[in-house]
Structures are given as structure tokens and as C-alpha cells.
Amino acid sequence: MKSKDRVNGHGLGIFEGLTCIIKDRFYFAISNGIPSSSSSVHVFSIDDILIYEKFYDDFGPFNLAQLYRYCRKVNKKLKASSLSNYKIVHYTSSDILKRTNAAFLVGCYQIIYLNRTTEEAYKNLLIDKFRTFIPFRDASSGPSYYDLNMPDCLRAVQKAVRLGFLDFDNFDLEDYEYNEKVENGDLSWIVPNKFIAFSGPHARTMMDNGYPMHAPEFYLPYFKKNNVTNVIRLNQKMYDSSKFTRAGISHHDLIFPDGSVPSKLITRQFLEICESAPGVIAVHCKAGLGRTGTLIGCYLMKHYRFTAPEAIAWIRICRPGSIIGQQQNWLEDQQAWCWEEGRKERVRGESPSPVVFRHRKENGDSEMTNNQISRPLGKVIYINKDTLMTTNQFRDDLNLR
């Protein structure tokens, strides 16, 4: 729906562009001014509410907490009895950075709550002359040599929803925002019940020029509570690993230089450790961003058939600032190898990663409950009252063969 739509003219002023997300209910618009609501149209913006905390010249995508807050805001407006007869318009600036971030949120909302594909959602974001978005970039201080495009980010979210990585019905906003703070451990879940990325511990808990540093003991209560059985260290030794092993947590050193990429040997060792771990794996380098995200990305490509851009996008949505510089291109180079290694293991029935499937209902709603999911080791079986989906059928559906 373009800017000549009848939504204009209800005291809103002239939009630079307008597109329909839900017919007669929800719209996405571009405005260089500040439009006002009318007796039949309610407008809102998040441009100055949700702010991406950049490292250098990176500007997005928004993290899971911000995406959750946006979706909650939209759903609240759509369900509000006071707005039941209103057309709801999310407007954003024509500024390309703000417009790109806003479009990311609207695209994700369509995938998560309207059950649309990436292609369907992306098409709805293309407004008149505003049909391009600036690619997202890494958090390094130098020039960007790798473009992370909007469709890759949307595909990452679509895949995360279908795999059960992203489930806003059970998302703990308070836990996410508490744990991402440096003073609380700076840790992020990348795959539920499988991977935690966190900042590297130090010999003792202390403040260094106002910056909190934590000893291994700081993490033990959270790790025990969340079934962490393995810790993998990728940076130089800053603490005694026995602090973890004495607590019953296996510890592994796979050390390689900051900002660099792992050798094939380290990559294989990382995958083997993660594939044999009986519980959650907590991975860290110095900041838990570059090296940590890079190796977890290999696992996502091998066992869940993420593309390299999808893996980068999903990890950054979970943990902004992850995977920088040459690590991005290296993941692209490793994609074919990871896919082939994963395919061979699945053919042999050796893949260790249980996957959950979110049912696509006819009315566009999605639903997943505990009694609909069976998660035996190395298999996927989806059951509801109408459907029995075998492991092979599921893999065909997600192109996991």
C-alpha cells in the first residue's frame, strides 16, 4: 500500500511512503515530520525509544530484548479495546539508519506473529522510493568489508523461530537484560539449552578502572542452575581452570589470537567437544564476541544448516558486537564444509542436536507447547493432533539433508 492510501488525510499529514502490514489495522510508514493521531488513526514511532548501543560504526540489528519490547508494544496496541477501531501506523524517519532498524523490527514481527516467510515480510517493507536498506556491519573500528543484508537477518529470525531458538511466549526479558550487563557477567544465550557466550573470567573478581571483572566462582551458581557441563576458553589464560573443574564442569582450552580465525584443527575440536557435551556449553574469549561467535557460528552451520550470514545475524541479535573483521568472510568460506560435515553425520544418524519445530497453523498463528514436542537425542519428531513429522520429513522441510 503506497502513500496515496486512504489512511492519509486523517490528520496525519503527508507520509513520504506507506505500506500495509495487516489490512485495515497495521501500517508501516515513512515521515520526515511528526504526524499526529486522529479519530481513526493511531500513530507511534520507536526511533527515539529503542536505541542500538553501538561499539563503533555499527548501528544494528536490534537485540532480542529490543525486538521483544517492540513486538509487545505492537501486540498491546492491536489488542487494546480503546484502539480496536483504529488503524495503527508505525512511522519512522527517512534517515536510512533509523529506517533500516525500524524495518528490521517490522519484518521480524511479521515472521514471528503473522507467520510470514522472509520473502513475504521483506516485500512488505519496500515503500515507494524507500526500497533499499543500508547493510548492517560489524563492530570493528575500521572500514567494513562485509555486508549483512536485511533479508539475511530476517531469514535468521525465521529459522530461529522454526527451530525453537526464539519463542517470545517464554522469553525472559528480565533475565536477558540482567545477564547482558558487564557487572552481572555479560553472558548471552545463543541456542537455548545448548550455548552460552560470555565474557572471559579473570583470576579474581575486582574492578579495573571502573570495569567489573569476574572470577570463575562468580559464574558457578548460574552455570549450575542452567546445566552448564562444559566451558571452552579461546583466549589466553587469565584464570585457573580448576575453579571450574572442581565444581564438576569440564574445561577445554582452544586458544587462538584475538581477532583471528581458528585453524581447522581447533574448529574440529570445538565441534567434537560440543557434540559430545551432555549439557550446556559456555564459550568465552576475551569479550565473548569475536572468536566465541565465530566458532558457535560453525556449529549453527553444521547442525542447523544456517548460512554464514544467517549465523552471523542470529548471533548478533542474541549478542550484539559478535563476529568481526575477517571472521565474517572466514565463516562464508567454511559454510560448504560445515554443511557437508553436517549432512554426512545426519546420513549416519549421528547428529547430536535435537531440534524443535513450530507448527504453521492455517490462521497464521504459531503455537508450540511442551506436549507437542519430542526431543530425543539426535532425532526430531513433531507431533500434534493432526501431524506426525518424522526426522527425515523435518529435515526436508528445513533443507537439512
Order of alpha helices (4+ residues) and beta strands (2+ residues): beta-beta-beta-alpha-beta-alpha-alpha-alpha-alpha-beta-beta-beta-beta-alpha-beta-alpha-beta-alpha-beta-alpha-alpha-alpha-beta-beta-beta-beta-beta-alpha
